Amino acid sequence: MSASRADYFSDDVSYRTLTNGATITGATSDLYTPVTLVSMFAKADYGFRNKYLLSATIRRDGSSKFGEDNRFGIFPSFSAAWRVSEEAFFSGLDWISDFKIRGSWGTMGNQLALDSRNQFYLYGGSADQTFYDLNGAGTTSLQGFRPTRIGNPDAKWETNVTTDIGFEATLLQDKITVVFDWYSKNTKDLLFPLELPGTAGGADVPYINIASMKNTGIDLELGYRNNFGDLGFSGNLAFTAVENEITKIAEFVTFFDQGGGTTRIGPAHRNMVGHPMSSYFGYEVQSLFQEDEFHTEVIAGVPTLVQNTDIATQDGAEPGFFKYQDTDGDGAITTTDRVFIGDPLPAFTMGLNLSLTYKNFDVTTYLYTSQGGEIFNWNRWWIDFWPSFQGQKSKALLNDSWTPDRTNTTVPKASNTSNFSTNTQIVSYYVEDGSYIRMKNLQLGYTIPESVLSKINVKSLRVYVQGVNLFTLTKYSGLDPELGGDDRAFGADTGNYPNVKQLIFGLNFVL
């Protein structure tokens, strides 16, 4: 609850209480719905001669976010492993310390997406929304109410079904480790906010179980550790590749569009069955129109620039503007020519940890790369087109835009015209390669010898200097290619604040 008053007779802080203000300026309250989660599980493990390993788990989870009929869900899982290196036929392979093949299948419930009030119908109102002068006097109004939330008591647990097959190995007297996994994760009964027509009103919509999707991928981890006298080295590389596909949205619904950026020219993302989440959808820019693709005709006594008949007709076309792909080949650019123009999900990501020690010195670093993902750079809409925003403009517009003498460019001509062929549509011009390599961390440390510390009664002391985000290698033109966002509208750069570089000095000590 909150309340506010004004018109105090004194500014003295002693009088600043809600009871002393002469005028009530505001009073609001909201329902608080606590969440209760209860979980029970049973687990059994079996091992035979340290070679054959079995495990089974069954969970029963309950959440108050669901209605009484669907409050609990049961989620089993199973796994098995075979330590091949313990078999007799493996005894001659001394260079392999341990080798294990394993597999698992399991289910897991999810309720995190739900609001705690998802199952309830709620009502509210205010003088500007639901009060009405039913008596017709024009001076008084009667209190009314409207739905503020549409409830769904039939929502149930979202379920993830995961299958995993992999192996683990340690080689050369435990100096090298290898871990590999292939997995498939299918999400069914996915909790998703219901799309309602405008006639349903402005109430918050409930989450319902309608959609499903699948993820398949591989994880690979390689490690190495060894000492060479006073020199110690260790490295760990983690590689991940994932493919995502929407397999269902709802009955009679095959796609929905999502924002994830400015709404001035519509949503850039289309989530569609058979495609990855958050894919970009719009017109594919083939090139910029050139002067030789037009001719001049006198129409109603006025010389007019007209497209040649050998190219698809396009509203607003003129030299230096976008030329879109005629996808359906009907000779005219329409909404049916739109295609998927990009995917924010990377082909793979990889992280590399390196550590080097020499006597009392130590150096560690962490490098990360994301390759193949694309970014929808909304910033270009603001700074590459004069009509979008009459303010600061990009160097690309000022130095590289199309002119009759500079035709080998991808930046449209500087023009105050805003139409279908310039800045009013979702087009591939905004989509850029978001691949990057970044040094996320570099640290150099020195541990003071114990012989020195014993004189000042300190058990251990280490001083270090650390650099964070020291460099990023990328072709992306925006401030930072490392982005977050809603799963349904991922990968849009709306002027996100970049990860900053940091230089840190510190020490660790024990007294």
N, C-alpha and C positions, 0 to 999 in steps of 0.2 A: 504494500500500500504506500501511496505517497500523497502529500498535500502541500499546498503553498498558500501564503497570504501576503498581502501588501498593505500600504498605507499605515506604516508605523509612526507613532507620535514622537518616537525618539530613535536615534541611530545608535544609542548605547547598546552594546552587545548583550547586556543583562536583560534587555526588553525584547530581544529577538527570539520570541517563541511563537508557536502557532496560535496560542490563545490570545496574544496581544495584537495581532494584525487586524485592521478594521475590515479588510476586504478579502474574501476567498478568491484566489486567482486560479486555483486548480486543485482537483482531487481525483485520484485514479486508484484503481485496485485491479489485481489480476489473480486468477486462480493458480495456486501452486499444487501440482500433482506429484507427489513423491513416487519414486520408482523402487520396486523391490525385486530382487533377482535371487533365486534359490537354485542351487545345483547339487546334484548327487551323481556319483559315478562309482562303478565297480571295475576293477582292473585285475587281470590275471596274466602272469608271465611264466613261460616254461622254457627251460634250456636243457639240452642233452649233450653232455660232453663238451660244452662250450662251442659246439659246431652247428647245432640246429636250434634256432631261437624262434619262439612264437610269443605273440602278445595280443591281447584283446581288451578292449575298453568299451563300456557302454555308459553313456551319460543320459541323465534326465534333467533337463533345464526348464525352469519356469520363470516367466516374466510378467509383472503386473501391467505391462504395456499392452498385452493382448486381452481379449475378452475371455470370459470364464470357460467357454467351450474349446478354446485353442491356446490356453495359457501355457501348457506343458508340451515339450517335444522330446523325443527319444532319438539319440544319435549314436549309433555303433561305429566301431572302427577295428580293423585287424591289421596285423603286420607279421611278416616272417623274414628270417634272414638265414643265410647259409655261409658259415665261415669256411670257405674253401681251403684256406691256408692250413687248417687243422687236419685235412685229409692226408692219408699216407702218401698218395701220389704227388703231393706238393712238397714233400720233404727235401727234395734235391734243389729246390729253387731258393737258395739262401739269400738272394738279392731282394726277395719279397718278404717283408716282415709280417705283413697281415693283408689278407684279401677277403672281402666279404661282399656277397651279393644279397640285396634286400628288396623287398616290395611291400607296399601297403595300400589299403583301401579304407576310406573312412568318410564319415559325414560330420558336419559341424553346423550348428544353428546360429543364426544372426538376427538380432533385434535392435541393433544400434541405430538404424536409420529412423526408427519410429519416434515420434514425439510421445511423451508420456500420456498425452490426452487424445491419442489417435482414435481410441474406441468410443469417445464421447461426442455427442452433439452438444454444442455450447451456444449460448445466446447472449447478446449484449446490445447496447445502444447508446446514443448520445443525442444531444439537442440538434446537431447538424446532420444526423443520419436517419434517425428513426422517430423523432417527435413530429406530430402533425396537427394542424388546426382543423380538427373534425367538426367543430361547431361553426366554422365559417366566419367568426368574428374578426379574424385577422390580428388579434392581439394576444391570444392565448394558444397554447398547444398542449396536446396530451402525450404522455410518455408512451413510446413504442419500443419494440425489440426486433432484432434481426438475427439470423444465424451467423455466428462468428467462426464456427468450425463445424464441418460435416463429419460425423463419426463413422467409423467402420469397426464394429465389434467382431467381424468375421475374419480379420487379418490373422495370419498364422506365421509361424517361424519360417524365415528364409533359410534354405538349406544348401550348403556347399558339399558337393560330392567330389572327393579328390582321390585319384589313383596315381601312385608314384612307384617307379622302378629305377633302381640305381645300384651303385657299387661304391665301396671304399677300399683304398689300398694305401699301405705305407711301404716305402721302398728304401733300399740302401741303408739299412740299420736306422730306420725311422727318420732319415734326413729329408725324404720327399713324401708328401701326402697328396693323394688324389681322391676327390669326392665328386661323383657325377650323379645327376638325377634327371630323369625325364618325368614330367607330370602332366596330368590332365585334370582341370578343375571345372566342373559344371555347376553352375548356380541355377537352381530352380526355385519357383515360387518367389522370385525376386520382388522385394518390397519397393513399390514405385508410386509416386504421387499421381493420383487420378487426374486425367485431363478432362475438364468439364467445359461445356459451352458457356458463353457469357450470360445466358439466361439463368444459369444456376446461381448467380449472384456473386458477391465478393467474399464469401466465407472461405476459410482455409480448407484446402482439399485434403482428404485422408490418403494415407498410403494403403495400397492394396496389393495382393499377390497376383501379378499378371505376367511379368517378364521372365526371361531366362537368357543366359549367355554362357559361353565356355572360353576357357583360357588353356592353352597348351604351350609348353615351353621346356627349356632345359636350363639347369644350373650346373656350373662346373667350378670347382675350387681346387687350385693348385698351391701347394706350400713347399717351402724349402727352408731348412735350418741347418747351420753348420758352424763350427768354430775352426779357425786357422791360427792356432797359438793365441795371442792376445786379441786377435781380430775375430769378431763374431758377426754373422750375417743371417738375416731371416727375411723371407719374402712371402707374401700371400696374395694370390690373384683370384678374384671372384668374377665370374662371367655369367650373365643372365640374358636369355632371349625368350620373348613371350609373344604369342599370337592371340589376339582377342577377336571374338565374333559374337554379335548379337544373334541369338537363335529364335527369340520370340519377344514380342512387345505386348500385344493384346489381341483378342479376337477382332478381326477385320481391321487391324491397325498394323501397318508394316514399317512406319517410321514416325519420328517426331523431330521437330527442329528446336534447337536450344540456343540461347543467347551466348553468353561468355564474352561479351564485348559491348561496344556501343549499339544501341537499338536504332540508330538513325538510318541505317540501311538494311535492317533486318538481321536475323540470326545467321551466324556463319557455320554452325554445326548441324549436321543431320545424323541422328542415330537411327539406323535402318537395319532390318533383318538381313543377315548375310555380310555385314560390314563391321569394322571395328567401332567401338565407342568413340564418340567425339570427332568423327571424321568431318572434314570441311567439304561443303557443297556449294557450288556456284558456277559461274561461267569461266571456261578455260580461255585465257587470253592467248591468241595465236601470235599476234604481233601488234604493231601500231599501224593504222592506216597511212598509206603513202599518197602523195599527190597524183601519181599516175593511175590510181584506182578511182578517180573521179573525173567528171567532165562538167562543163558549164552549159546550162540550158537557160533560155529566156522564158520564164514562166510569169504570165500576167504582166509582161513588160519589164520584169525584173531579172537580171542575170542571177541564176541560182546554181549552187554546187550540187551535183547529183551523182550518186554512185553508179559505176559501170554495171551493166547487166550480168557480167560474168562472176560477180561475187554476191554472197548472201546479203539481202537487205537488212539493215540494222538501224534502229531508231537513234538519231543524234550523231550518226557517223560523219566524220570529217577528218582531213589529214591531221595526224598527230594524236588521235584518240584511239582507245582500245578497239581492237578487232577480235571478236569472239569466234569460237569454234562452232560451226554449224553441225552439231552432233548428229541430228536426224536427217540431214541432207535435203531438207525441204526448201532450201533457198531463202529462208527467213530466220532471223535470230529471235527465238521466243523462249518462254520458260522451259519448254521441253528440251532445250539444248543444254541445260545445266547438267553438270556431272560432278562426281567426287573429285575434288581438286587437291586433296592432301590428307595426311594421317599424322596426328601428333605423337602416336606411340613409336618409340624408337625400335629399330631392328634389334639392337642389343645394347646393354650397358655393361660396364666393366670397372672394377675398382682394384687398385694395386697398392698394397701396403709394403713398404721397405724399411728395414731397420739395420743399422750398422753400429757396432760398438768397438771401441779400441781403448783398452785400459779404462780410464775414468770418463772417457768421452762417449757420447751417444748421439746418433743422428737418425731421425725417423721422418718419413714423408708418406702422404696419402694422395694418390692421383686417381681421378675419376673421369670416365668418358661416357657419353651417351651419343650413339650414332644412328642416323636414319630417321629420327623424328623431325616433324615439320612444325613450324610456328606460324600462327596467323597473326601478323604484325599490324594490329589496329592503329598503331602510331602513324603509319604511312598515310592513313586516311586523313589525319589531321594536318600533317606537315608536307605532303606531296601534292596537294590540290589547293588552289587558291580559294574556291568557294567553300571548302569545309570549315576553315577557320581563318579569319583575317588577323593573323598574328605571325609568330615565328615560323619560318619555313625551312625545309631541309636543304642541304647542299645539293642533293640529287635534283630537286626541282630547279634550283638556281643555276646549277652548272651543267646538268646532264639531260635536261628535258628536251623533247623533240623540237626541232626547228627545220625549215626546208633545207638548211645547210648541214644539219646534224640529225641524220635519219637512222644511224646505227645505234639506237638506244632503246631501252625498255621503259623509260620514264615518259609519260604523256606530256604533251606540250603545255606550257604555262597558259592557262585560260581561265577566265571567270565564268565559263559556261559549266553548268551542273546538269547533266542529263544521263540517259541510259548508257552512253558510251564513255562516261567519265567516272564520277564518284558516287553514283547512286545504287550500285549493285555489289553483291559479294562476288569477287573475281579472284583468279589465281595470282594476280599481281601482289596481293598481300601475303601470300604463302611463301615462306623462306625455309631453307635448310637450317634446322636447329641443332645440328651436330656440334659437339664441343669436347674439348679436353681441358680439364681444370686441375691445377694443383691446389687441393683443398687445405693441405696442412704441410708445413715443414718446420721441424723443431730440432734445435741443436742444444745439447745439455752437457754439463760437466758436474760430476759428483766429487765433492771435496774429500780427500783421503782421510781415513779414520785417524791416522797419526796426527793430523792437524786438528781434527775435531775434538780429540780427547783432551786437548789442552784447554778447551773452552766449554767442556761439559755438554757437547751436542752429539747426539747419537748418529745422525745422518743429515747431510745438507747437499742439495742439488740446485744449481742455478741453470736457467735455460732462457733461450730466446725463441719465440715461435712466430711464424708467419702464416696467416690464414688467407686463402684465396689469392695467392701471390700472382698467378697468371691464368689466363683463359685463352685457348686457341680455338677460334670459331670464325666462320664466314657470315654469321648472323649480323645484321646491321643494327639491331636494337641494343639496349643497354646490357641485357643479361639473357642468355638462352636457357637458364635454369628456371623453369616456371612450375607453378602448381595450378590449382583450379578444381572446379567441380568435375567429377568423373564424366558427366554428361556434356561438359563444355570445356574440355581440357586443352591446354596448349595455346591459349589466346594471350597475347601480350597487350595489355591495356595501359601500359605505362608503369609496369611493376617496378618497385624499388629494387635496385640490384643488390646482390650479395657484395658486401663491402670488403675491401682489403683491410687486414688488421696486422699490427706488429705488437707483440706481447712480450714483456719481460717478466720473469717470475722466479720464485724459488720454492722448494719443498724442503721442510726440515722437521726433524723429530728431536725433541729435547729429552 
